[in-house]
Amino acid sequence: MKYVVVSGGVISGIGKGVLASSTGLLFKTLGLRVTSIKIDPYMNIDAGTMSPLEHGECFVLNDGGEVDLDLGNYERYLNITLTRNHNITTGKIYSKVIERERKGDYLGKTVQVVPHITNAIQEWIESVAKIPVDDTGLEPEICIIELGGTVGDIESAPFVEALRQFQFRVGSDNFALIHVSLVPVIHGEQKTKPTQAAIKDLRSLGLTPDMVACRCQEKLEHQTIEKIGMFCHVGPDQVIAVHDVNSTYHVPLLLKEQKMMKFLSKKLNIGEIDQSALTKGEALLSKWRHLTSSHDKSFETVTIALVGKYTHLHDSYLSVIKSLEHASMSCNRRLKIVWVESTNLEESMKGENLSEYHKAWHYVCQADGILVPGGFGSRGIEGMISAAKYARENNVPYLGVCLGLQIAVIEFVRNVLGIKGSTSQEFDNYKEEDHITPSVIYMPDVDQIKLGGTMRLGIHETKFTANTEWSKLKGLYGGVGSVFERHRHRYEVNPDLIEQIESKGLHFIGKDETGKRMEMIELKDDSHKFFVGTQYHPEYLSKVLDPSRPFLGLVAASAGILDDVLKRDDLNYRGEF
């Protein structure tokens, strides 16, 4: 097993995840099997109970693991399926060590950060790195490890020390370190001092980078590269310039142009690769090049209004953004997302901030399509309902994801069935004397008190119902009988209203494996371009070269080419995992 560690310095949010994913992709183009691990130094067990505004999106895996959003990047770039154990947190490590201490596994010794915590980290990495993650079912050959946070932070110290020891544990031929640093441009001059200081801190902790990846707004000048090489104790070929490009999908090609793989292959002593694997890797590289070049040449734009409640931090919807990007590239369109804070669409804003109200509605009315993503809590719900109503009544393509499906149902129940005041039990504690039927209810099998890891999580089967050949969404899935998608929710559509809703034209075209839980909705109206909702989160399984079908449908309908997309022969959804 070969290990490549990606660390970061100077500032956080510098792009370690994209660089780690891109490095892994380049190893795959060489025909190697790649896996990824993300280390997060926070004390939480996982990302499940964090606010999206606190830490960005919570990504969900097949096994129900609620993990850091960077694992989504790895899966999208590398076309692999990771597990909850591929995300290591301080909380997980300490819980494991404390559990062992309580059982007496340490034979009376004083349990300390070194060696017990650091050993637990190394053992975890070695164990998880061997888990098969692709369709070959074989043990990976390369493991990319991203160390979250910034080197020098107090909370990351045990992990840095563990990795310092780990390089000797696995041997120098099996360990490489890439350090990502910032090269700011001040008054037109590229400054190298922050990178020099970051590398100095790293070396003082016992880790010497094999490559320095320099993030900069513009291309690095030759003298900047030489200066960094000289003062950071690396050769010029070990300094990688990662400047701003058209999209993050260009980063792997940018790294390849600078012969990154040539250096790493030599450093890791990678031998001869099987010809069939090499051919497969070359085909992957060819597809990637074609995708990025085609996207660069596209000039028609499709505008999607993302109506959400965490729009102040776009990372809260990272997988949604990426799924829209994958779909727009597949449709050969330039994507423009207009961010609409759902609260600003509510009638109360007329009195509070009229300009924001008009601005928000202008964005919605001018968009080619409307997307309402997942979320929790009552804030901004009425604005989302208004957006869904506008999409339904004005033939604007609509996709509701998780909460977005529930919003579409609530709107339909209120305005078509005429049950005024109906909403979700998440937002209203109904009383019997009110005589109002809720549109959305608590799932009976979820914990309403303990919130961590108690939702319907992970991959589940959704079966298309009978007589749904008319469904555009089913067509996008290639006409299969069922699909497997990832879930993260604790509420469902009220089964008492299903018959009434369907009698008015909004059909539940997909149900769970028991046939009791509603998973997909679609408006049966030939005149409407696309009105779809999914209780599951299709964005979690979207890949760069294989876009999510509901997102593909939204973008294609918004671009006016859905009929053409439905005729394509590449909609060969596998239907199983």
Salt bridges, closest charged atoms under 4 A:
ASP40 OD1 - LYS38 NZ 3.12
ASP63 OD2 - ARG84 NE 3.80
GLU66 OE2 - ARG488 NE 2.80
ASP68 OD2 - LYS38 NZ 2.88
ASP68 OD1 - HIS55 NE2 2.98
ASP70 OD2 - LYS38 NZ 2.94
GLU75 OE1 - ARG486 NH1 2.86
GLU101 OE1 - ARG102 NE 2.72
ASP105 OD2 - ARG100 NE 3.74
GLU123 OE1 - ARG100 NH1 3.91
GLU126 OE1 - ARG169 NH2 3.05
GLU141 OE2 - ARG33 NH2 3.89
GLU161 OE2 - ARG164 NH2 2.83
GLU189 OE1 - LYS191 NZ 3.23
GLU226 OE2 - HIS222 NE2 3.05
ASP244 OD1 - ARG215 NH2 3.30
ASP296 OD1 - HIS250 NE2 3.04
GLU300 OE1 - ARG333 NH2 3.87
GLU325 OE1 - LYS322 NZ 3.58
GLU341 OE1 - HIS312 NE2 3.90
GLU341 OE2 - ARG379 NH1 2.73
GLU347 OE1 - LYS350 NZ 3.14
GLU382 OE1 - ARG414 NH1 2.89
GLU393 OE1 - LYS389 NZ 3.16
GLU393 OE2 - ARG392 NH2 3.71
GLU411 OE2 - ARG392 NH2 2.72
ASP445 OD1 - ARG517 NH2 3.23
GLU469 OE2 - LYS474 NZ 3.96
GLU492 OE1 - ARG517 NE 3.22
GLU502 OE2 - HIS507 ND1 3.94
ASP512 OD2 - ARG517 NH1 3.60
GLU513 OE1 - ARG456 NH2 3.83
GLU513 OE2 - HIS460 ND1 3.91
GLU519 OE2 - ARG456 NH2 3.16
GLU519 OE1 - HIS487 NE2 2.97
GLU539 OE2 - HIS537 ND1 2.83
ASP546 OD1 - ARG549 NH1 2.93
ASP570 OD2 - ARG568 NH2 3.12
